[in-house]
Amino acid sequence: MGGSLTTTPIIGSGSSVRDARKAGAPLVSYVLTVRYDDGSYAFIEQADEPVPRRGDRVQVIDGRVELRKD
């Protein structure tokens, strides 16, 4: 039996592997272009999918774009 035995350590298992895969997943963010009443533009980035669509009247509250309620 002149063979050799090689061992390889297991790096992570179970939930640590699952968490590592999630960490490597691409991040999604949305950049919205807002034109203010004075004609100036702003680019707002937010993590969740925006509700407003092109042409909707919106307001920017705490750095988030939301539909106007009026």
CHARMM internal coordinates of N, CA and C (Angstrom, degrees):
IC EDIT
DIST 1 N 1 CA 1.4534
DIST 1 CA 1 C 1.5134
ANGL 1 N 1 CA 1 C 110.45
DIST 1 C 2 N 1.2427
ANGL 1 CA 1 C 2 N 119.18
DIHE 1 N 1 CA 1 C 2 N 68.32
DIST 2 N 2 CA 1.4399
ANGL 1 C 2 N 2 CA 121.77
DIHE 1 CA 1 C 2 N 2 CA -175.39
DIST 2 CA 2 C 1.5171
ANGL 2 N 2 CA 2 C 114.41
DIHE 1 C 2 N 2 CA 2 C -82.79
DIST 2 C 3 N 1.3462
ANGL 2 CA 2 C 3 N 119.00
DIHE 2 N 2 CA 2 C 3 N 13.51
DIST 3 N 3 CA 1.4673
ANGL 2 C 3 N 3 CA 122.33
DIHE 2 CA 2 C 3 N 3 CA -178.99
DIST 3 CA 3 C 1.5107
ANGL 3 N 3 CA 3 C 112.12
DIHE 2 C 3 N 3 CA 3 C -76.62
DIST 3 C 4 N 1.2845
ANGL 3 CA 3 C 4 N 115.07
DIHE 3 N 3 CA 3 C 4 N 163.95
DIST 4 N 4 CA 1.4607
ANGL 3 C 4 N 4 CA 119.25
DIHE 3 CA 3 C 4 N 4 CA 176.86
DIST 4 CA 4 C 1.5252
ANGL 4 N 4 CA 4 C 109.39
DIHE 3 C 4 N 4 CA 4 C -114.21
DIST 4 C 5 N 1.2682
ANGL 4 CA 4 C 5 N 116.46
DIHE 4 N 4 CA 4 C 5 N 154.84
DIST 5 N 5 CA 1.4538
ANGL 4 C 5 N 5 CA 123.09
DIHE 4 CA 4 C 5 N 5 CA -179.10
DIST 5 CA 5 C 1.5157
ANGL 5 N 5 CA 5 C 108.06
DIHE 4 C 5 N 5 CA 5 C -112.89
DIST 5 C 6 N 1.3205
ANGL 5 CA 5 C 6 N 116.19
DIHE 5 N 5 CA 5 C 6 N 128.39
DIST 6 N 6 CA 1.4610
ANGL 5 C 6 N 6 CA 121.19
DIHE 5 CA 5 C 6 N 6 CA 179.01
DIST 6 CA 6 C 1.5171
ANGL 6 N 6 CA 6 C 108.63
DIHE 5 C 6 N 6 CA 6 C -117.89
DIST 6 C 7 N 1.2882
ANGL 6 CA 6 C 7 N 115.91
DIHE 6 N 6 CA 6 C 7 N 136.32
DIST 7 N 7 CA 1.4639
ANGL 6 C 7 N 7 CA 119.91
DIHE 6 CA 6 C 7 N 7 CA 177.37
DIST 7 CA 7 C 1.5214
ANGL 7 N 7 CA 7 C 109.46
DIHE 6 C 7 N 7 CA 7 C -111.60
DIST 7 C 8 N 1.3054
ANGL 7 CA 7 C 8 N 114.89
DIHE 7 N 7 CA 7 C 8 N 149.28
DIST 8 N 8 CA 1.4554
ANGL 7 C 8 N 8 CA 121.33
DIHE 7 CA 7 C 8 N 8 CA 177.64
DIST 8 CA 8 C 1.5207
ANGL 8 N 8 CA 8 C 108.34
DIHE 7 C 8 N 8 CA 8 C -128.10
DIST 8 C 9 N 1.3166
ANGL 8 CA 8 C 9 N 117.26
DIHE 8 N 8 CA 8 C 9 N 126.05
DIST 9 N 9 CA 1.4725
ANGL 8 C 9 N 9 CA 118.72
DIHE 8 CA 8 C 9 N 9 CA 179.59
DIST 9 CA 9 C 1.5332
ANGL 9 N 9 CA 9 C 110.81
DIHE 8 C 9 N 9 CA 9 C -69.99
DIST 9 C 10 N 1.3022
ANGL 9 CA 9 C 10 N 116.16
DIHE 9 N 9 CA 9 C 10 N 145.95
DIST 10 N 10 CA 1.4657
ANGL 9 C 10 N 10 CA 121.75
DIHE 9 CA 9 C 10 N 10 CA 175.37
DIST 10 CA 10 C 1.5193
ANGL 10 N 10 CA 10 C 106.98
DIHE 9 C 10 N 10 CA 10 C -89.45
DIST 10 C 11 N 1.3088
ANGL 10 CA 10 C 11 N 114.90
DIHE 10 N 10 CA 10 C 11 N 122.39
DIST 11 N 11 CA 1.4663
ANGL 10 C 11 N 11 CA 119.79
DIHE 10 CA 10 C 11 N 11 CA 179.89
DIST 11 CA 11 C 1.5235
ANGL 11 N 11 CA 11 C 107.43
DIHE 10 C 11 N 11 CA 11 C -98.59
DIST 11 C 12 N 1.2835
ANGL 11 CA 11 C 12 N 116.63
DIHE 11 N 11 CA 11 C 12 N 98.63
DIST 12 N 12 CA 1.4554
ANGL 11 C 12 N 12 CA 121.38
DIHE 11 CA 11 C 12 N 12 CA 177.11
DIST 12 CA 12 C 1.5142
ANGL 12 N 12 CA 12 C 112.94
DIHE 11 C 12 N 12 CA 12 C 80.89
DIST 12 C 13 N 1.3050
ANGL 12 CA 12 C 13 N 115.61
DIHE 12 N 12 CA 12 C 13 N 144.87
DIST 13 N 13 CA 1.4502
ANGL 12 C 13 N 13 CA 121.47
DIHE 12 CA 12 C 13 N 13 CA 176.04
DIST 13 CA 13 C 1.5195
ANGL 13 N 13 CA 13 C 108.04
DIHE 12 C 13 N 13 CA 13 C -155.78
DIST 13 C 14 N 1.3037
ANGL 13 CA 13 C 14 N 115.34
DIHE 13 N 13 CA 13 C 14 N 165.94
DIST 14 N 14 CA 1.4559
ANGL 13 C 14 N 14 CA 119.23
DIHE 13 CA 13 C 14 N 14 CA 176.00
DIST 14 CA 14 C 1.5122
ANGL 14 N 14 CA 14 C 112.44
DIHE 13 C 14 N 14 CA 14 C 62.43
DIST 14 C 15 N 1.3202
ANGL 14 CA 14 C 15 N 115.90
DIHE 14 N 14 CA 14 C 15 N -129.83
DIST 15 N 15 CA 1.4576
ANGL 14 C 15 N 15 CA 120.62
DIHE 14 CA 14 C 15 N 15 CA -174.33
DIST 15 CA 15 C 1.5243
ANGL 15 N 15 CA 15 C 112.61
DIHE 14 C 15 N 15 CA 15 C -69.77
DIST 15 C 16 N 1.3384
ANGL 15 CA 15 C 16 N 118.68
DIHE 15 N 15 CA 15 C 16 N -25.71
DIST 16 N 16 CA 1.4663
ANGL 15 C 16 N 16 CA 118.82
DIHE 15 CA 15 C 16 N 16 CA -179.82
DIST 16 CA 16 C 1.5213
ANGL 16 N 16 CA 16 C 110.72
DIHE 15 C 16 N 16 CA 16 C -67.09
DIST 16 C 17 N 1.3346
ANGL 16 CA 16 C 17 N 117.77
DIHE 16 N 16 CA 16 C 17 N -34.92
DIST 17 N 17 CA 1.4607
ANGL 16 C 17 N 17 CA 120.79
DIHE 16 CA 16 C 17 N 17 CA 176.69
DIST 17 CA 17 C 1.5248
ANGL 17 N 17 CA 17 C 109.23
DIHE 16 C 17 N 17 CA 17 C -68.89
DIST 17 C 18 N 1.3183
ANGL 17 CA 17 C 18 N 117.46
DIHE 17 N 17 CA 17 C 18 N -44.85
DIST 18 N 18 CA 1.4677
ANGL 17 C 18 N 18 CA 122.16
DIHE 17 CA 17 C 18 N 18 CA 179.12
DIST 18 CA 18 C 1.5273
ANGL 18 N 18 CA 18 C 110.37
DIHE 17 C 18 N 18 CA 18 C -60.02
DIST 18 C 19 N 1.3311
ANGL 18 CA 18 C 19 N 117.24
DIHE 18 N 18 CA 18 C 19 N -43.16
DIST 19 N 19 CA 1.4616
ANGL 18 C 19 N 19 CA 120.76
DIHE 18 CA 18 C 19 N 19 CA 179.02
DIST 19 CA 19 C 1.5211
ANGL 19 N 19 CA 19 C 111.18
DIHE 18 C 19 N 19 CA 19 C -65.56
DIST 19 C 20 N 1.3254
ANGL 19 CA 19 C 20 N 117.53
DIHE 19 N 19 CA 19 C 20 N -37.38
DIST 20 N 20 CA 1.4651
ANGL 19 C 20 N 20 CA 120.84
DIHE 19 CA 19 C 20 N 20 CA 179.07
DIST 20 CA 20 C 1.5198
ANGL 20 N 20 CA 20 C 110.45
DIHE 19 C 20 N 20 CA 20 C -66.05
DIST 20 C 21 N 1.3220
ANGL 20 CA 20 C 21 N 117.62
DIHE 20 N 20 CA 20 C 21 N -37.63
DIST 21 N 21 CA 1.4634
ANGL 20 C 21 N 21 CA 120.44
DIHE 20 CA 20 C 21 N 21 CA 177.48
DIST 21 CA 21 C 1.5122
ANGL 21 N 21 CA 21 C 111.37
DIHE 20 C 21 N 21 CA 21 C -65.10
DIST 21 C 22 N 1.3347
ANGL 21 CA 21 C 22 N 117.06
DIHE 21 N 21 CA 21 C 22 N -40.24
DIST 22 N 22 CA 1.4618
ANGL 21 C 22 N 22 CA 120.75
DIHE 21 CA 21 C 22 N 22 CA 178.08
DIST 22 CA 22 C 1.5295
ANGL 22 N 22 CA 22 C 110.55
DIHE 21 C 22 N 22 CA 22 C -64.74
DIST 22 C 23 N 1.3314
ANGL 22 CA 22 C 23 N 116.27
DIHE 22 N 22 CA 22 C 23 N -38.79
DIST 23 N 23 CA 1.4633
ANGL 22 C 23 N 23 CA 120.30
DIHE 22 CA 22 C 23 N 23 CA -178.68
DIST 23 CA 23 C 1.5278
ANGL 23 N 23 CA 23 C 110.71
DIHE 22 C 23 N 23 CA 23 C -64.87
DIST 23 C 24 N 1.3345
ANGL 23 CA 23 C 24 N 116.99
DIHE 23 N 23 CA 23 C 24 N -30.64
DIST 24 N 24 CA 1.4547
ANGL 23 C 24 N 24 CA 120.76
DIHE 23 CA 23 C 24 N 24 CA -179.59
DIST 24 CA 24 C 1.5146
ANGL 24 N 24 CA 24 C 113.27
DIHE 23 C 24 N 24 CA 24 C -84.91
DIST 24 C 25 N 1.3300
ANGL 24 CA 24 C 25 N 118.15
DIHE 24 N 24 CA 24 C 25 N -5.35
DIST 25 N 25 CA 1.4645
ANGL 24 C 25 N 25 CA 121.77
DIHE 24 CA 24 C 25 N 25 CA -179.26
DIST 25 CA 25 C 1.5266
ANGL 25 N 25 CA 25 C 109.56
DIHE 24 C 25 N 25 CA 25 C -68.52
DIST 25 C 26 N 1.3177
ANGL 25 CA 25 C 26 N 117.33
DIHE 25 N 25 CA 25 C 26 N 147.02
DIST 26 N 26 CA 1.4697
ANGL 25 C 26 N 26 CA 119.35
DIHE 25 CA 25 C 26 N 26 CA 179.70
DIST 26 CA 26 C 1.5248
ANGL 26 N 26 CA 26 C 111.44
DIHE 25 C 26 N 26 CA 26 C -66.20
DIST 26 C 27 N 1.3074
ANGL 26 CA 26 C 27 N 116.15
DIHE 26 N 26 CA 26 C 27 N 143.45
DIST 27 N 27 CA 1.4528
ANGL 26 C 27 N 27 CA 121.86
DIHE 26 CA 26 C 27 N 27 CA 176.99
DIST 27 CA 27 C 1.5203
ANGL 27 N 27 CA 27 C 108.97
DIHE 26 C 27 N 27 CA 27 C -87.86
DIST 27 C 28 N 1.3082
ANGL 27 CA 27 C 28 N 116.33
DIHE 27 N 27 CA 27 C 28 N 141.06
DIST 28 N 28 CA 1.4523
ANGL 27 C 28 N 28 CA 121.35
DIHE 27 CA 27 C 28 N 28 CA 179.58
DIST 28 CA 28 C 1.5167
ANGL 28 N 28 CA 28 C 108.05
DIHE 27 C 28 N 28 CA 28 C -112.22
DIST 28 C 29 N 1.3054
ANGL 28 CA 28 C 29 N 115.87
DIHE 28 N 28 CA 28 C 29 N 131.23
DIST 29 N 29 CA 1.4558
ANGL 28 C 29 N 29 CA 120.28
DIHE 28 CA 28 C 29 N 29 CA 172.66
DIST 29 CA 29 C 1.5267
ANGL 29 N 29 CA 29 C 107.83
DIHE 28 C 29 N 29 CA 29 C -140.26
DIST 29 C 30 N 1.2916
ANGL 29 CA 29 C 30 N 115.72
DIHE 29 N 29 CA 29 C 30 N 156.32
DIST 30 N 30 CA 1.4555
ANGL 29 C 30 N 30 CA 122.46
DIHE 29 CA 29 C 30 N 30 CA -177.49
DIST 30 CA 30 C 1.5198
ANGL 30 N 30 CA 30 C 108.43
DIHE 29 C 30 N 30 CA 30 C -115.57
DIST 30 C 31 N 1.3231
ANGL 30 CA 30 C 31 N 116.44
DIHE 30 N 30 CA 30 C 31 N 133.18
DIST 31 N 31 CA 1.4570
ANGL 30 C 31 N 31 CA 121.74
DIHE 30 CA 30 C 31 N 31 CA 176.87
DIST 31 CA 31 C 1.5272
ANGL 31 N 31 CA 31 C 106.76
DIHE 30 C 31 N 31 CA 31 C -112.62
DIST 31 C 32 N 1.3185
ANGL 31 CA 31 C 32 N 115.79
DIHE 31 N 31 CA 31 C 32 N 121.00
DIST 32 N 32 CA 1.4560
ANGL 31 C 32 N 32 CA 121.41
DIHE 31 CA 31 C 32 N 32 CA -178.33
DIST 32 CA 32 C 1.5196
ANGL 32 N 32 CA 32 C 109.31
DIHE 31 C 32 N 32 CA 32 C -110.57
DIST 32 C 33 N 1.2990
ANGL 32 CA 32 C 33 N 115.60
DIHE 32 N 32 CA 32 C 33 N 139.07
DIST 33 N 33 CA 1.4599
ANGL 32 C 33 N 33 CA 121.14
DIHE 32 CA 32 C 33 N 33 CA 175.13
DIST 33 CA 33 C 1.5224
ANGL 33 N 33 CA 33 C 107.36
DIHE 32 C 33 N 33 CA 33 C -99.06
DIST 33 C 34 N 1.3193
ANGL 33 CA 33 C 34 N 115.66
DIHE 33 N 33 CA 33 C 34 N 124.18
DIST 34 N 34 CA 1.4640
ANGL 33 C 34 N 34 CA 121.67
DIHE 33 CA 33 C 34 N 34 CA -178.63
DIST 34 CA 34 C 1.5144
ANGL 34 N 34 CA 34 C 108.33
DIHE 33 C 34 N 34 CA 34 C -116.69
DIST 34 C 35 N 1.3361
ANGL 34 CA 34 C 35 N 115.99
DIHE 34 N 34 CA 34 C 35 N 131.56
DIST 35 N 35 CA 1.4713
ANGL 34 C 35 N 35 CA 119.96
DIHE 34 CA 34 C 35 N 35 CA 173.75
DIST 35 CA 35 C 1.5181
ANGL 35 N 35 CA 35 C 107.51
DIHE 34 C 35 N 35 CA 35 C -105.45
DIST 35 C 36 N 1.3211
ANGL 35 CA 35 C 36 N 114.71
DIHE 35 N 35 CA 35 C 36 N 120.39
DIST 36 N 36 CA 1.4619
ANGL 35 C 36 N 36 CA 120.44
DIHE 35 CA 35 C 36 N 36 CA -179.37
DIST 36 CA 36 C 1.5219
ANGL 36 N 36 CA 36 C 110.69
DIHE 35 C 36 N 36 CA 36 C -78.54
DIST 36 C 37 N 1.3204
ANGL 36 CA 36 C 37 N 115.78
DIHE 36 N 36 CA 36 C 37 N 166.07
DIST 37 N 37 CA 1.4688
ANGL 36 C 37 N 37 CA 121.39
DIHE 36 CA 36 C 37 N 37 CA -179.29
DIST 37 CA 37 C 1.5236
ANGL 37 N 37 CA 37 C 112.59
DIHE 36 C 37 N 37 CA 37 C -58.79
DIST 37 C 38 N 1.3311
ANGL 37 CA 37 C 38 N 117.64
DIHE 37 N 37 CA 37 C 38 N -28.82
DIST 38 N 38 CA 1.4684
ANGL 37 C 38 N 38 CA 120.44
DIHE 37 CA 37 C 38 N 38 CA -179.56
DIST 38 CA 38 C 1.5305
ANGL 38 N 38 CA 38 C 112.34
DIHE 37 C 38 N 38 CA 38 C -82.32
DIST 38 C 39 N 1.3618
ANGL 38 CA 38 C 39 N 117.88
DIHE 38 N 38 CA 38 C 39 N 1.70
DIST 39 N 39 CA 1.4547
ANGL 38 C 39 N 39 CA 121.99
DIHE 38 CA 38 C 39 N 39 CA 177.63
DIST 39 CA 39 C 1.5206
ANGL 39 N 39 CA 39 C 114.49
DIHE 38 C 39 N 39 CA 39 C 93.79
DIST 39 C 40 N 1.3129
ANGL 39 CA 39 C 40 N 117.75
DIHE 39 N 39 CA 39 C 40 N -8.77
DIST 40 N 40 CA 1.4682
ANGL 39 C 40 N 40 CA 119.93
DIHE 39 CA 39 C 40 N 40 CA 178.86
DIST 40 CA 40 C 1.5320
ANGL 40 N 40 CA 40 C 109.53
DIHE 39 C 40 N 40 CA 40 C -79.07
DIST 40 C 41 N 1.3263
ANGL 40 CA 40 C 41 N 115.36
DIHE 40 N 40 CA 40 C 41 N 161.20
DIST 41 N 41 CA 1.4625
ANGL 40 C 41 N 41 CA 121.83
DIHE 40 CA 40 C 41 N 41 CA -178.01
DIST 41 CA 41 C 1.5161
ANGL 41 N 41 CA 41 C 110.30
DIHE 40 C 41 N 41 CA 41 C -117.42
DIST 41 C 42 N 1.3192
ANGL 41 CA 41 C 42 N 115.21
DIHE 41 N 41 CA 41 C 42 N 154.01
DIST 42 N 42 CA 1.4606
ANGL 41 C 42 N 42 CA 122.08
DIHE 41 CA 41 C 42 N 42 CA 174.31
DIST 42 CA 42 C 1.5220
ANGL 42 N 42 CA 42 C 107.70
DIHE 41 C 42 N 42 CA 42 C -140.02
DIST 42 C 43 N 1.3139
ANGL 42 CA 42 C 43 N 116.41
DIHE 42 N 42 CA 42 C 43 N 149.24
DIST 43 N 43 CA 1.4586
ANGL 42 C 43 N 43 CA 122.46
DIHE 42 CA 42 C 43 N 43 CA 175.43
DIST 43 CA 43 C 1.5140
ANGL 43 N 43 CA 43 C 107.07
DIHE 42 C 43 N 43 CA 43 C -112.11
DIST 43 C 44 N 1.3159
ANGL 43 CA 43 C 44 N 116.02
DIHE 43 N 43 CA 43 C 44 N 119.07
DIST 44 N 44 CA 1.4605
ANGL 43 C 44 N 44 CA 121.95
DIHE 43 CA 43 C 44 N 44 CA -177.08
DIST 44 CA 44 C 1.5204
ANGL 44 N 44 CA 44 C 107.95
DIHE 43 C 44 N 44 CA 44 C -112.77
DIST 44 C 45 N 1.3308
ANGL 44 CA 44 C 45 N 116.74
DIHE 44 N 44 CA 44 C 45 N 128.02
DIST 45 N 45 CA 1.4655
ANGL 44 C 45 N 45 CA 121.57
DIHE 44 CA 44 C 45 N 45 CA 178.16
DIST 45 CA 45 C 1.5172
ANGL 45 N 45 CA 45 C 108.92
DIHE 44 C 45 N 45 CA 45 C -107.44
DIST 45 C 46 N 1.3406
ANGL 45 CA 45 C 46 N 115.70
DIHE 45 N 45 CA 45 C 46 N 130.91
DIST 46 N 46 CA 1.4583
ANGL 45 C 46 N 46 CA 119.49
DIHE 45 CA 45 C 46 N 46 CA 176.68
DIST 46 CA 46 C 1.5153
ANGL 46 N 46 CA 46 C 109.91
DIHE 45 C 46 N 46 CA 46 C -141.05
DIST 46 C 47 N 1.3259
ANGL 46 CA 46 C 47 N 116.15
DIHE 46 N 46 CA 46 C 47 N 154.54
DIST 47 N 47 CA 1.4607
ANGL 46 C 47 N 47 CA 121.84
DIHE 46 CA 46 C 47 N 47 CA -173.64
DIST 47 CA 47 C 1.5292
ANGL 47 N 47 CA 47 C 112.78
DIHE 46 C 47 N 47 CA 47 C -79.98
DIST 47 C 48 N 1.3278
ANGL 47 CA 47 C 48 N 117.36
DIHE 47 N 47 CA 47 C 48 N -35.52
DIST 48 N 48 CA 1.4623
ANGL 47 C 48 N 48 CA 118.69
DIHE 47 CA 47 C 48 N 48 CA -177.43
DIST 48 CA 48 C 1.5328
ANGL 48 N 48 CA 48 C 111.15
DIHE 47 C 48 N 48 CA 48 C -92.35
DIST 48 C 49 N 1.3233
ANGL 48 CA 48 C 49 N 116.11
DIHE 48 N 48 CA 48 C 49 N 155.23
DIST 49 N 49 CA 1.4608
ANGL 48 C 49 N 49 CA 121.23
DIHE 48 CA 48 C 49 N 49 CA -177.39
DIST 49 CA 49 C 1.5225
ANGL 49 N 49 CA 49 C 109.71
DIHE 48 C 49 N 49 CA 49 C -64.65
DIST 49 C 50 N 1.3182
ANGL 49 CA 49 C 50 N 117.36
DIHE 49 N 49 CA 49 C 50 N 129.78
DIST 50 N 50 CA 1.4591
ANGL 49 C 50 N 50 CA 120.20
DIHE 49 CA 49 C 50 N 50 CA -177.53
DIST 50 CA 50 C 1.5266
ANGL 50 N 50 CA 50 C 112.02
DIHE 49 C 50 N 50 CA 50 C -72.56
DIST 50 C 51 N 1.3315
ANGL 50 CA 50 C 51 N 115.86
DIHE 50 N 50 CA 50 C 51 N 146.98
DIST 51 N 51 CA 1.4584
ANGL 50 C 51 N 51 CA 122.05
DIHE 50 CA 50 C 51 N 51 CA 176.69
DIST 51 CA 51 C 1.5321
ANGL 51 N 51 CA 51 C 110.50
DIHE 50 C 51 N 51 CA 51 C -81.07
DIST 51 C 52 N 1.3499
ANGL 51 CA 51 C 52 N 118.79
DIHE 51 N 51 CA 51 C 52 N -43.00
DIST 52 N 52 CA 1.4634
ANGL 51 C 52 N 52 CA 119.23
DIHE 51 CA 51 C 52 N 52 CA -178.37
DIST 52 CA 52 C 1.5301
ANGL 52 N 52 CA 52 C 112.23
DIHE 51 C 52 N 52 CA 52 C -63.17
DIST 52 C 53 N 1.3151
ANGL 52 CA 52 C 53 N 115.43
DIHE 52 N 52 CA 52 C 53 N 151.11
DIST 53 N 53 CA 1.4633
ANGL 52 C 53 N 53 CA 122.60
DIHE 52 CA 52 C 53 N 53 CA 176.37
DIST 53 CA 53 C 1.5231
ANGL 53 N 53 CA 53 C 108.73
DIHE 52 C 53 N 53 CA 53 C -119.02
DIST 53 C 54 N 1.3102
ANGL 53 CA 53 C 54 N 116.12
DIHE 53 N 53 CA 53 C 54 N 169.82
DIST 54 N 54 CA 1.4637
ANGL 53 C 54 N 54 CA 122.21
DIHE 53 CA 53 C 54 N 54 CA -178.79
DIST 54 CA 54 C 1.5359
ANGL 54 N 54 CA 54 C 110.13
DIHE 53 C 54 N 54 CA 54 C -50.64
DIST 54 C 55 N 1.3216
ANGL 54 CA 54 C 55 N 115.21
DIHE 54 N 54 CA 54 C 55 N 130.41
DIST 55 N 55 CA 1.4553
ANGL 54 C 55 N 55 CA 121.21
DIHE 54 CA 54 C 55 N 55 CA 177.79
DIST 55 CA 55 C 1.5200
ANGL 55 N 55 CA 55 C 114.88
DIHE 54 C 55 N 55 CA 55 C 92.51
DIST 55 C 56 N 1.3392
ANGL 55 CA 55 C 56 N 118.10
DIHE 55 N 55 CA 55 C 56 N -13.47
DIST 56 N 56 CA 1.4663
ANGL 55 C 56 N 56 CA 120.38
DIHE 55 CA 55 C 56 N 56 CA 178.74
DIST 56 CA 56 C 1.5195
ANGL 56 N 56 CA 56 C 110.32
DIHE 55 C 56 N 56 CA 56 C -70.29
DIST 56 C 57 N 1.3293
ANGL 56 CA 56 C 57 N 115.77
DIHE 56 N 56 CA 56 C 57 N 147.63
DIST 57 N 57 CA 1.4583
ANGL 56 C 57 N 57 CA 120.69
DIHE 56 CA 56 C 57 N 57 CA 173.47
DIST 57 CA 57 C 1.5170
ANGL 57 N 57 CA 57 C 106.97
DIHE 56 C 57 N 57 CA 57 C -83.45
DIST 57 C 58 N 1.3290
ANGL 57 CA 57 C 58 N 115.96
DIHE 57 N 57 CA 57 C 58 N 127.93
DIST 58 N 58 CA 1.4585
ANGL 57 C 58 N 58 CA 121.39
DIHE 57 CA 57 C 58 N 58 CA -174.34
DIST 58 CA 58 C 1.5142
ANGL 58 N 58 CA 58 C 110.78
DIHE 57 C 58 N 58 CA 58 C -129.60
DIST 58 C 59 N 1.3041
ANGL 58 CA 58 C 59 N 114.69
DIHE 58 N 58 CA 58 C 59 N 170.75
DIST 59 N 59 CA 1.4575
ANGL 58 C 59 N 59 CA 122.20
DIHE 58 CA 58 C 59 N 59 CA 170.67
DIST 59 CA 59 C 1.5170
ANGL 59 N 59 CA 59 C 107.59
DIHE 58 C 59 N 59 CA 59 C -135.08
DIST 59 C 60 N 1.3159
ANGL 59 CA 59 C 60 N 115.80
DIHE 59 N 59 CA 59 C 60 N 151.67
DIST 60 N 60 CA 1.4551
ANGL 59 C 60 N 60 CA 121.45
DIHE 59 CA 59 C 60 N 60 CA 179.08
DIST 60 CA 60 C 1.5223
ANGL 60 N 60 CA 60 C 107.30
DIHE 59 C 60 N 60 CA 60 C -104.91
DIST 60 C 61 N 1.3321
ANGL 60 CA 60 C 61 N 115.35
DIHE 60 N 60 CA 60 C 61 N 117.29
DIST 61 N 61 CA 1.4642
ANGL 60 C 61 N 61 CA 121.70
DIHE 60 CA 60 C 61 N 61 CA -178.70
DIST 61 CA 61 C 1.5176
ANGL 61 N 61 CA 61 C 107.90
DIHE 60 C 61 N 61 CA 61 C -125.48
DIST 61 C 62 N 1.3209
ANGL 61 CA 61 C 62 N 116.11
DIHE 61 N 61 CA 61 C 62 N 121.00
DIST 62 N 62 CA 1.4782
ANGL 61 C 62 N 62 CA 122.05
DIHE 61 CA 61 C 62 N 62 CA -179.76
DIST 62 CA 62 C 1.5254
ANGL 62 N 62 CA 62 C 111.76
DIHE 61 C 62 N 62 CA 62 C 51.02
DIST 62 C 63 N 1.3312
ANGL 62 CA 62 C 63 N 116.54
DIHE 62 N 62 CA 62 C 63 N 41.59
DIST 63 N 63 CA 1.4568
ANGL 62 C 63 N 63 CA 121.17
DIHE 62 CA 62 C 63 N 63 CA 176.21
DIST 63 CA 63 C 1.5141
ANGL 63 N 63 CA 63 C 114.93
DIHE 62 C 63 N 63 CA 63 C 76.63
DIST 63 C 64 N 1.3375
ANGL 63 CA 63 C 64 N 117.78
DIHE 63 N 63 CA 63 C 64 N 10.35
DIST 64 N 64 CA 1.4638
ANGL 63 C 64 N 64 CA 122.11
DIHE 63 CA 63 C 64 N 64 CA 178.32
DIST 64 CA 64 C 1.5198
ANGL 64 N 64 CA 64 C 109.46
DIHE 63 C 64 N 64 CA 64 C -117.86
DIST 64 C 65 N 1.3238
ANGL 64 CA 64 C 65 N 115.95
DIHE 64 N 64 CA 64 C 65 N 144.90
DIST 65 N 65 CA 1.4610
ANGL 64 C 65 N 65 CA 121.34
DIHE 64 CA 64 C 65 N 65 CA 178.45
DIST 65 CA 65 C 1.5155
ANGL 65 N 65 CA 65 C 108.37
DIHE 64 C 65 N 65 CA 65 C -92.54
DIST 65 C 66 N 1.3404
ANGL 65 CA 65 C 66 N 115.45
DIHE 65 N 65 CA 65 C 66 N 125.19
DIST 66 N 66 CA 1.4720
ANGL 65 C 66 N 66 CA 121.12
DIHE 65 CA 65 C 66 N 66 CA -179.36
DIST 66 CA 66 C 1.5293
ANGL 66 N 66 CA 66 C 109.03
DIHE 65 C 66 N 66 CA 66 C -131.97
DIST 66 C 67 N 1.3224
ANGL 66 CA 66 C 67 N 116.27
DIHE 66 N 66 CA 66 C 67 N 152.46
DIST 67 N 67 CA 1.4570
ANGL 66 C 67 N 67 CA 120.83
DIHE 66 CA 66 C 67 N 67 CA 176.04
DIST 67 CA 67 C 1.5257
ANGL 67 N 67 CA 67 C 109.74
DIHE 66 C 67 N 67 CA 67 C -63.76
DIST 67 C 68 N 1.3336
ANGL 67 CA 67 C 68 N 114.90
DIHE 67 N 67 CA 67 C 68 N 143.15
DIST 68 N 68 CA 1.4671
ANGL 67 C 68 N 68 CA 118.35
DIHE 67 CA 67 C 68 N 68 CA 175.24
DIST 68 CA 68 C 1.5186
ANGL 68 N 68 CA 68 C 108.59
DIHE 67 C 68 N 68 CA 68 C -73.97
DIST 68 C 69 N 1.3076
ANGL 68 CA 68 C 69 N 116.23
DIHE 68 N 68 CA 68 C 69 N 147.78
DIST 69 N 69 CA 1.4643
ANGL 68 C 69 N 69 CA 121.35
DIHE 68 CA 68 C 69 N 69 CA -176.94
DIST 69 CA 69 C 1.5181
ANGL 69 N 69 CA 69 C 112.37
DIHE 68 C 69 N 69 CA 69 C -95.73
DIST 69 C 70 N 1.3197
ANGL 69 CA 69 C 70 N 118.10
DIHE 69 N 69 CA 69 C 70 N 2.08
DIST 70 N 70 CA 1.4651
ANGL 69 C 70 N 70 CA 118.78
DIHE 69 CA 69 C 70 N 70 CA -178.90
DIST 70 CA 70 C 1.4951
ANGL 70 N 70 CA 70 C 112.96
DIHE 69 C 70 N 70 CA 70 C -102.76
END
COOR INIT
IC SEED 1 N 1 CA 1 C
IC BUILD
